[in-house]
Amino acid sequence: MLSYLEKRIKGKFDNEYELQEQVYACYVLSLAGRPPKNTIQYIKENRLKELPASSQFQLASCFALAGDMKTAKFLLPTEIHPQTVERQTGGNFNSSPRENAIMLDILTQILPNSPGIPVLIKNLTESAEMGRWYTTQENAFAFLALGKAFKEQTKADFKGVIKLFGKTYREFTQQGLTVEDSKLAGKKIETQIQGKGNCYLYWQVYGVPKGADVPEVDKGIKVRRELLDANGKVINYQGIKQGDLIVAKITMEALDKELENVIICDMLPAGLEIENPRLESRANIPWIEEQSYKPDYMDIRDDRLLLYMRLPEKTQRTFYYALRPVTCGEFTLPPITAECMYDPTYISTASSGLVKIVSP
């Protein structure tokens, strides 16, 4: 792998994504004790202004690992400020948490006493939701950086107690404690700690919602599902005949900007089965367009159809596939959902309801 990276960094890098990859490869080689001095010197002298903050920090680390601490410190800003960048749904999957995590990671290696470290830790902590960040990239880099930063902290030596209604419920030390108890739901809990060092606490509440209603929403992306008969007309959802051919029509659109790595999940009610996920070649359904949208990848399962694709801005795409009603009864029709895998703030949920399958 290291030999591959040494060959990889010698190519010509025209766009910003490839240049960032080149710096990252140089950083990995430097960590492995094989710093590419000629390449990092070239980037410093010719392309430094093209680098985002995270790549500039990685380049600084390359020089530090190569023994040139003077240049490394020169490449780092005198004041550390968290960065705000647009979240990318493709490319290198850049985002603000990813950018700040990489900066923190490098800073703990080069300047472990930098006053910018607690600033970045605070920013990363506040950007997390429910104890995690949005994407794999963000979680991996944040976990890596925070782990290194906390490892440098003074070792803790404390005793603590969890109180429930003023009475001792559990005791703990710096070794940690995990409590899972449904009886704590809705109760007032108090924690007291004595000793030195930092103690980190978190709690999580989970359960099964009582209601079956699913809120329907469109945030930056829109997806809809219709069930049609063989002639292309919308069927009566309360009178679907067992054994008839049904065509599912899925329409999707990116509302604000082009989105990469979008996943469409069409969950099926229990009484329907997927018969044919590729309808454009069926001669007995002539109204299906030959140009019906072809996703990048399709995953067919017993209870759902998954489509993976890139959606251009404000351009509607349509996909058709065939279903067959196999079991009579009343069933919940789950909503169809669309989500950008690397920016879950882009999400759409719609077209839920009830269906009734009857005998022919």
C-alpha positions in Angstrom: 0.0 0.0 0.0 2.8 2.4 0.8 4.5 1.7 -2.5 1.2 2.4 -4.3 0.9 5.7 -2.4 4.4 6.7 -3.5 3.4 6.1 -7.1 0.1 7.9 -6.6 1.5 11.2 -5.4 3.7 11.6 -8.6 0.7 12.1 -10.8 -0.7 15.4 -12.1 -3.5 16.7 -9.9 -5.6 19.3 -11.6 -8.7 19.6 -9.4 -9.1 20.4 -5.7 -10.2 16.9 -4.8 -7.2 15.2 -6.3 -4.9 17.8 -4.7 -6.4 17.1 -1.3 -5.9 13.3 -1.9 -2.3 13.9 -2.8 -1.6 15.8 0.5 -3.4 13.1 2.4 -1.3 10.4 0.8 1.8 12.4 1.6 0.6 12.6 5.2 0.1 8.8 5.4 3.5 8.2 4.0 5.0 10.6 6.5 3.3 8.8 9.4 4.8 5.5 8.0 8.3 7.0 8.2 8.6 7.6 4.4 8.0 11.4 4.0 8.0 12.4 0.3 10.1 15.6 0.8 10.2 16.7 -2.9 6.5 16.4 -3.3 5.6 18.3 -0.1 8.1 21.0 -0.9 6.6 21.4 -4.3 3.1 21.7 -2.9 4.2 24.2 -0.3 5.9 26.5 -2.9 3.4 26.2 -5.7 -0.1 25.1 -4.5 -0.4 26.1 -0.9 -3.1 28.7 -1.6 -5.3 26.0 -3.2 -5.5 23.9 0.0 -8.3 24.0 2.5 -7.3 24.3 6.2 -7.4 20.5 6.9 -5.0 19.8 4.0 -2.7 22.6 5.0 -2.6 21.1 8.5 -1.8 17.7 7.1 1.0 19.3 5.0 2.4 20.9 8.1 2.4 17.5 9.8 4.4 16.1 6.8 7.2 18.6 7.4 7.1 17.9 11.2 7.4 14.2 10.6 10.3 14.9 8.2 12.1 16.7 10.9 11.4 20.3 9.7 9.5 21.7 12.6 10.2 25.3 11.6 8.3 24.9 8.4 5.6 22.9 10.1 4.9 25.8 12.6 5.1 28.3 9.7 2.2 26.5 7.9 0.0 26.6 11.0 -2.0 29.7 11.7 -1.2 31.7 14.9 -4.8 31.6 15.9 -7.0 28.5 15.5 -10.6 29.1 14.4 -13.1 26.3 13.6 -13.8 26.1 9.9 -17.2 26.2 8.2 -17.3 24.5 4.8 -20.2 23.3 2.7 -21.0 19.6 3.2 -20.1 17.6 0.1 -22.3 14.6 -0.9 -19.5 13.2 -3.1 -15.8 14.0 -3.9 -13.9 13.8 -0.7 -17.0 14.2 1.5 -15.7 17.4 3.1 -17.8 19.0 5.8 -17.2 21.3 8.8 -16.9 18.5 11.4 -14.5 16.5 9.2 -12.4 19.7 8.5 -12.2 20.6 12.2 -11.5 17.0 13.3 -8.5 16.7 10.9 -7.2 20.1 12.2 -7.5 18.8 15.8 -5.8 15.6 15.0 -2.8 17.3 13.5 -2.6 20.0 16.2 -2.4 17.4 19.0 0.6 15.9 17.2 2.5 19.1 16.4 1.5 21.5 19.2 -0.1 19.4 22.0 -0.3 22.5 24.3 -1.9 24.8 21.7 -4.8 26.9 23.0 -6.6 26.0 19.8 -7.1 22.4 21.0 -9.9 23.1 23.5 -11.6 25.4 20.9 -11.7 22.6 18.3 -12.9 20.1 20.9 -15.7 22.4 22.0 -16.7 22.9 18.3 -16.7 19.2 17.6 -18.7 18.4 20.7 -21.3 20.9 19.9 -21.6 19.8 16.3 -22.5 16.2 17.3 -26.1 15.1 17.6 -27.2 12.2 19.8 -23.5 11.4 20.5 -22.5 11.1 16.8 -21.9 13.1 13.7 -23.7 12.7 10.3 -21.3 10.6 8.2 -18.7 7.9 8.4 -16.0 10.4 7.4 -17.0 12.8 10.2 -17.3 10.0 12.8 -14.0 8.4 12.0 -11.9 11.6 11.9 -13.7 13.1 15.0 -13.2 9.8 17.0 -9.5 9.7 16.0 -8.9 13.3 16.9 -10.8 13.4 20.2 -9.2 10.1 21.2 -5.7 11.6 20.8 -6.7 14.8 22.5 -8.2 13.1 25.5 -5.3 10.7 25.8 -3.1 13.7 26.6 -5.3 14.8 29.5 -4.3 14.3 33.1 -5.2 10.9 34.4 -8.4 11.0 36.4 -8.8 9.8 40.0 -12.3 10.4 41.3 -15.3 8.7 42.9 -18.9 9.5 42.0 -22.4 8.6 42.9 -25.7 8.6 41.0 -28.7 9.5 43.1 -32.3 8.8 42.5 -34.8 10.9 44.5 -31.9 11.9 46.8 -30.8 8.3 47.6 -27.8 6.5 46.3 -28.6 4.5 43.2 -25.1 3.6 41.9 -21.5 4.4 42.7 -18.7 4.7 40.1 -15.0 5.6 39.7 -12.8 6.7 36.7 -13.1 3.1 35.5 -16.6 3.9 34.3 -20.1 2.7 34.7 -22.9 1.8 32.3 -26.5 1.7 33.5 -29.5 0.5 31.5 -32.7 0.5 33.5 -36.2 1.1 32.1 -37.3 2.2 35.6 -35.3 5.4 35.2 -37.6 6.7 32.5 -39.1 10.0 33.6 -37.2 10.1 36.9 -35.0 12.9 38.2 -31.3 11.8 38.5 -28.5 13.6 40.3 -24.7 13.0 39.9 -22.0 14.0 42.4 -18.3 13.6 41.8 -15.3 14.1 44.1 -11.6 13.8 43.1 -9.5 15.1 40.1 -9.7 14.8 36.4 -12.6 15.0 33.9 -15.6 12.9 34.1 -17.8 12.5 31.0 -21.4 11.5 31.3 -24.1 10.9 28.6 -27.5 9.4 28.5 -29.8 8.1 25.8 -33.5 7.4 25.8 -35.0 5.0 23.3 -38.2 3.1 22.8 -41.0 2.2 20.4 -43.4 5.0 19.5 -47.1 4.3 20.3 -48.5 5.8 17.1 -47.9 4.4 13.6 -48.1 7.7 11.8 -45.0 8.7 9.9 -44.5 12.5 9.3 -44.1 13.2 5.6 -41.4 15.8 4.7 -39.3 17.1 1.9 -36.0 18.7 2.8 -33.9 19.5 -0.2 -35.0 16.4 -2.0 -38.4 15.1 -3.1 -39.6 11.5 -3.7 -43.0 10.2 -4.5 -44.5 6.7 -5.2 -47.7 5.9 -7.1 -49.2 2.4 -7.8 -50.5 2.1 -11.3 -52.3 -0.6 -13.3 -51.0 -2.2 -16.5 -52.5 0.7 -18.5 -50.7 3.4 -16.4 -53.7 4.5 -14.4 -53.6 5.0 -10.6 -55.2 2.0 -8.9 -57.8 1.9 -6.1 -55.6 1.3 -3.1 -58.6 -0.2 -1.2 -59.5 -2.7 -3.9 -56.3 -4.2 -5.3 -57.0 -7.6 -6.9 -54.9 -10.5 -5.9 -52.6 -11.6 -8.8 -53.0 -8.5 -10.9 -49.8 -6.8 -12.3 -49.1 -3.5 -10.5 -46.6 -0.9 -11.7 -44.8 1.2 -9.0 -43.9 4.6 -10.3 -41.2 6.4 -8.4 -40.4 10.1 -9.1 -37.4 11.9 -7.4 -35.8 15.3 -7.6 -33.1 17.3 -5.9 -34.6 20.6 -5.0 -31.6 22.8 -4.1 -28.4 21.4 -5.7 -27.0 18.3 -7.4 -26.8 15.5 -4.9 -24.5 12.5 -5.1 -24.9 9.2 -3.2 -28.7 9.3 -2.8 -30.5 6.2 -1.7 -34.2 5.6 -2.4 -35.8 3.0 -0.1 -39.2 1.8 -1.2 -40.6 -0.4 1.6 -43.4 -2.8 0.6 -46.5 -3.8 2.5 -46.6 -7.4 3.5 -49.1 -8.4 0.8 -47.0 -7.3 -2.2 -43.9 -8.9 -3.8 -41.5 -7.5 -6.4 -41.9 -9.2 -9.7 -39.8 -7.3 -12.2 -37.5 -4.4 -11.2 -36.6 -3.6 -14.9 -39.7 -2.8 -16.9 -38.4 -0.8 -19.9 -38.2 -3.9 -22.0 -41.7 -5.3 -21.4 -43.6 -5.4 -24.6 -47.0 -5.7 -22.8 -46.5 -2.4 -21.1 -45.9 -0.1 -24.1 -46.3 3.2 -22.2 -43.2 2.5 -20.1 -40.5 4.8 -21.7 -37.3 3.2 -22.9 -35.5 6.1 -21.3 -36.8 5.4 -17.8 -34.1 6.4 -15.3 -31.4 3.8 -14.7 -29.9 4.1 -11.2 -26.2 3.6 -10.5 -27.0 0.5 -8.4 -30.1 -1.5 -7.4 -30.6 -3.8 -4.4 -33.7 -6.0 -4.5 -34.8 -7.6 -1.2 -37.9 -9.4 0.0 -39.5 -6.4 1.6 -38.0 -3.4 -0.2 -36.3 -2.0 -3.3 -33.2 0.1 -2.8 -32.0 2.5 -5.5 -28.6 4.3 -5.4 -28.1 7.3 -7.7 -26.9 10.8 -8.4 -29.6 13.4 -8.8 -29.1 16.6 -10.8 -30.5 19.9 -9.5 -34.2 20.5 -10.3 -34.5 17.7 -12.8 -37.1 15.1 -12.1 -36.2 11.4 -12.6 -38.7 8.5 -13.0 -38.3 4.8 -12.3 -40.8 2.0 -12.8 -40.9 -1.6 -11.5 -43.5 -4.3 -11.3 -45.3 -5.7 -8.2 -47.7 -8.6 -7.7 -50.4 -8.8 -4.9 -50.0 -12.2 -3.4 -51.9 -12.2 -0.1 -55.4 -10.9 0.6 -55.9 -8.5 3.6 -55.4 -5.0 4.8 -51.8 -3.8 5.1 -49.9 -0.7 6.1 -48.2 0.9 3.1 -44.8 2.1 4.4 -43.6 5.5 3.2 -41.0 5.7 0.5 -37.9 7.6 1.6 -35.0 9.3 -0.1 -31.8 10.3 1.8 -28.4 11.7 0.8 -26.1 9.2 2.5 -23.4 11.8 3.2 -25.7 14.6 4.2 -28.8 13.2 6.0 -30.2 16.7 6.3 -31.4 16.1 2.7 -34.3 13.7 3.2 -37.8 13.1 1.9 -40.5 10.8 3.3 -43.9 10.4 1.5 -46.6 8.2 0.1 -47.6 6.2 3.1 -51.1 4.9 3.8 -53.1 1.7 3.8 -53.8 -0.9 1.0 -56.4 -3.6 0.8 -55.9 -6.7 -1.4 -59.1 -8.6 -2.3 -59.8 -11.8 -4.1 -60.2 -11.5 -8.0 
